[in-house]
Amino acid sequence: MRKLILFLTVFFLLNSADAQLNYRSNSKGFKVFDGPNQIESPFWGGFNSPQFQHMDLNGDKLLDIIVFDRYDSKVMPFLRLQNDVFQYAPEYEASLPKGLYYYKTADINSDGKWDIFTLSESSNLLIYINQTTSGSNKLKFNGIGPWYYRNQFDSSFFNLYNPLSFSKFDMPEISDIDGDGDLDILSYDQGNYTYRLFKDVRAEKKWSKDTFEFQIMDVCFGYFNEGFDNSILLGECPYKDKLKPRHTGGATCLMYDADADGDKELMISNIGFPRFTYLKNGKTQAKTYYDTMVAYDTIFPRNTVAANQIMFPAGYLVDISGDGVQDLVIAPNNFTDVKETNQIWYYKNLGQSNKPNFQYEKSNLLTEKTLDLGARTAPVFVDVDADGDQDLLVANNGDFAATKGVRDHIALFENTGDSKNPVYTIKDRNYMRFSDSPDLAYQHMIPTVGDIDSDGDLDLLIGLINGRIVLYENVAGVNQPVKWTCKTRDLLKVSLEMGETNAAPFLYDYNADGNMDLLVGYYNGRISLFEAGNKSYNNYTLKTRNAWGARGNEWRVDVSPGDWKSFGYAVPRVTDLNGDGKKEFLVGTAYGYTRLYQIDGHPYTDSLLADTSWFFEYTVSDSTLPKLGSRVVPAFAELTGDSLQEMVFGLGRGGLMWANSLNSKKLSSNVNITESVAANLYPNPGSNIVVLSRGKGASTADWKIELYNLQSQLQYQTHLGVNEQGVGIPIQDLSNGVYFVKITNAVGQSSSIKLLVQH
């Protein structure tokens, strides 16, 4: 690869239209009411399969809470303000390591700080050592994983260590199980229905606290195994069948001393079953070397409301009440298809940590304080009642436990505030009654509105899981409360290709001919552009399946050559966010962020690079896109009278998140700046698409870009808009040979880069 870097310095006046985009999420946002009751913190984003762990986040010696949602790997820190009062603290998210499948905290090196255990994509154990200075609120972690265990082979064996690898469906126990002062790991053996104990031998070896080694010590912990029907077989251990797989499933386990006798009892659950099994440990009474389960109970907890209504539950011992005693929190452990509302059960411990008395308190821990509609929220702003302000429609699945994921709802939030202070009230959780009709059974709804038939009012389009788009025409007329009636359940009537499911439509007149064209994002991460032929809704022509090169996918770096991941759940939206008269192209993704592309002046055949400077982490780095969670669906409206759009994001976890501009108004005009042109062109030679990007120290002003052959014939032209970092130039249709890319800056000075095309 060759890069030619050109430098040029000039002075010019920057127009006010070049306002910088600066957005940051805000967990408070506008006020939201559910009936007469105000929702305390509506924009946390919801919960599906949350896990609860302790961590001192701000160095005040109080045990705060980290909530990790298995559904989309979202990490949510909560500060303990007093006793059982918690406050969402997104400013700590950027400092916490990312994780997958589960997120557990424990002190592996006995330094009094909570370290973090999670999994890699290949399901190997990752360990992050907490190196935060005592009393500091600036978290610091050092990743030392993936970690290995010492196998039981003779020291002459060629491989003495194996990865500590666990099923992504399981929830292992990580604690001091044998009471010797170091950590042990208990995990489910899905081949034999047993549990394996990986013991840290630091205490036995008399090593320092910073040295630890896990060894597999017990392949049948507790001397029991499970039947295929979730039954318990005490006193049995299938050693001879150790290497003979029986089934693939998932299991969770949690250990604590229930009777203050020094050994730990075991609480387990299995995938496909809505209950726990409690196993009593008889090690102390029998004075045996090994832990031995001597009795079990399938009703748990027995002395209060049993936890038997959540499919595949998991339990967490955390001090919620703030009295220094560990309470019990229970939530679903599956990735999808779980109970998604009223699914976080809290049992207060009225006893001791080593002899608990768990009493049921409530089923909506934390969710009582926020907005959670179940899963897969997809918002759109529209003036439903024609009163001049923006109401809010939010599609959602209505909780899988009730709808089984096949009858989505739309919730109507009415704006009852004024032009500068919006206030939203939930008026109808099943607006338009889609879920009541067996003939509809809409799944994975993503709504949008626009005037598709040019009659002056707003029609409703709904994308579905099957890749089709439903059109509801507004027959009410201009400036009237909407009255939508179904016109067609297959608007485009096109032959869909592989991966073109989960349609996400958006109406946008890309060619400014007065007809509303249609952008449609799909599961495969691509975005198609359909051009409207006239002012009718039934005359669309497919122009491209790769509009502006925008994608919802992530780029894979674990394969060679690199490639896009197979799915992206792209959700396209176009708006002028900062009131500068130029359109921003937003794409919601499957991976927790919204990409932004500057499409003004670009043909749809351009391959643009996403702007990563528009939406910031809350603190710490303040330079990268924050991770909101999976299945991001952006919506926007000007709600406060400042000409800057506010934003709401729908999420797979079933809630909403909010973001607003950090600018108070458009930037002032006539800002005097210095321009430096520094351009990179790669790969060079190229065969498919080459990228021209701004180099180090380059200005952020507008660049005109032209591609010429040796005969000075123009082959392609585009531009880099203000603040855009790069653009892809398609060359797959060019003949082999030498070309020149000409760059012209805002004051007419130009330079060129030689490009070699080789197919």
Stockholm file with secondary structure:
# STOCKHOLM 1.0

chainA/1-759         MRKLILFLTVFFLLNSADAQLNYRSNSKGFKVFDGPNQIESPFWGGFNSPQFQHMDLNGDKLLDIIVFDRYDSKVMPFLRLQNDVFQYAPEYEASLPKGLYYYKTADINSDGKWDIFTLSESSNLLIYINQTTSGSNKLKFNGIGPWYYRNQFDSSFFNLYNPLSFSKFDMPEISDIDGDGDLDILSYDQGNYTYRLFKDVRAEKKWSKDTFEFQIMDVCFGYFNEGFDNSILLGECPYKDKLKPRHTGGATCLMYDADADGDKELMISNIGFPRFTYLKNGKTQAKTYYDTMVAYDTIFPRNTVAANQIMFPAGYLVDISGDGVQDLVIAPNNFTDVKETNQIWYYKNLGQSNKPNFQYEKSNLLTEKTLDLGARTAPVFVDVDADGDQDLLVANNGDFAATKGVRDHIALFENTGDSKNPVYTIKDRNYMRFSDSPDLAYQHMIPTVGDIDSDGDLDLLIGLINGRIVLYENVAGVNQPVKWTCKTRDLLKVSLEMGETNAAPFLYDYNADGNMDLLVGYYNGRISLFEAGNKSYNNYTLKTRNAWGARGNEWRVDVSPGDWKSFGYAVPRVTDLNGDGKKEFLVGTAYGYTRLYQIDGHPYTDSLLADTSWFFEYTVSDSTLPKLGSRVVPAFAELTGDSLQEMVFGLGRGGLMWANSLNSKKLSSNVNITESVAANLYPNPGSNIVVLSRGKGASTADWKIELYNLQSQLQYQTHLGVNEQGVGIPIQDLSNGVYFVKITNAVGQSSSIKLLVQH
#=GR chainA/1-759 SS CCCCCCCCEEEEEECTTCCCCCEEECSSCSEEEETTEECSSTTSCCCSSEEEEEECSSSSSSCEEEEEETTTTEEEEEEEEETTEEEECGGGGGGSCCCSSCEEEECSSSSSSCEEEEECTTCBEEEEEECCCTTCSSCCEEECCSCEEECSSCTTSSCCEEECBCCTTCBCEEECSSSSSSCEEEEEETTTTEEEEEEECHHHHTCCTTCCCEEEEESSTBTEEECTTSCEEETCCCGGGTTSCCCCCCEEEEEECSSSSSSCEEEEEETTCSCCEEEEECHHHHTCSSCBEEEEESSSSTTSSCSCSSSSEEEEEECSSSSSSCEEEEEECSSSSSCCSSCBEEEEESSBTTBCCEEEEESBTTGGGSCCCSSCCEEEEECSSCSSSCEEEEEECCCHHHHTTSSCEEEEEEECSCSSSCEEEEEETTGGGGGGCTTTCCCSCEEEEECTTSSSSCEEEEECTTSCEEEEEECSCTTSCCCEEEEESCSSCCCCCTTCCSCEEEECCTTCSSSCCEEEECTTSCEEEEEECSSSTTCEEEEESSGGGCCSSCEECSSSSCEECSCCCCEEEEECSSSSSCCEEEEECSSSCEEEEECTTCCTTCEECCBCSSEECSSTTCSSCCCCCSSCEEEEECCSSSSSCEEEEECTTSCEEEEEESCSSCCCSCEEEEEECCEEEESSSBSSEEEEEECTTCCCSCEEEEEEETTCCEEEEEEECTTCCEEEEECTTSCSEEEEEEEECTTSCEEEEEEEECC
#=GC SS_cons         CCCCCCCCEEEEEECTTCCCCCEEECSSCSEEEETTEECSSTTSCCCSSEEEEEECSSSSSSCEEEEEETTTTEEEEEEEEETTEEEECGGGGGGSCCCSSCEEEECSSSSSSCEEEEECTTCBEEEEEECCCTTCSSCCEEECCSCEEECSSCTTSSCCEEECBCCTTCBCEEECSSSSSSCEEEEEETTTTEEEEEEECHHHHTCCTTCCCEEEEESSTBTEEECTTSCEEETCCCGGGTTSCCCCCCEEEEEECSSSSSSCEEEEEETTCSCCEEEEECHHHHTCSSCBEEEEESSSSTTSSCSCSSSSEEEEEECSSSSSSCEEEEEECSSSSSCCSSCBEEEEESSBTTBCCEEEEESBTTGGGSCCCSSCCEEEEECSSCSSSCEEEEEECCCHHHHTTSSCEEEEEEECSCSSSCEEEEEETTGGGGGGCTTTCCCSCEEEEECTTSSSSCEEEEECTTSCEEEEEECSCTTSCCCEEEEESCSSCCCCCTTCCSCEEEECCTTCSSSCCEEEECTTSCEEEEEECSSSTTCEEEEESSGGGCCSSCEECSSSSCEECSCCCCEEEEECSSSSSCCEEEEECSSSCEEEEECTTCCTTCEECCBCSSEECSSTTCSSCCCCCSSCEEEEECCSSSSSCEEEEECTTSCEEEEEESCSSCCCSCEEEEEECCEEEESSSBSSEEEEEECTTCCCSCEEEEEEETTCCEEEEEEECTTCCEEEEECTTSCSEEEEEEEECTTSCEEEEEEEECC
//
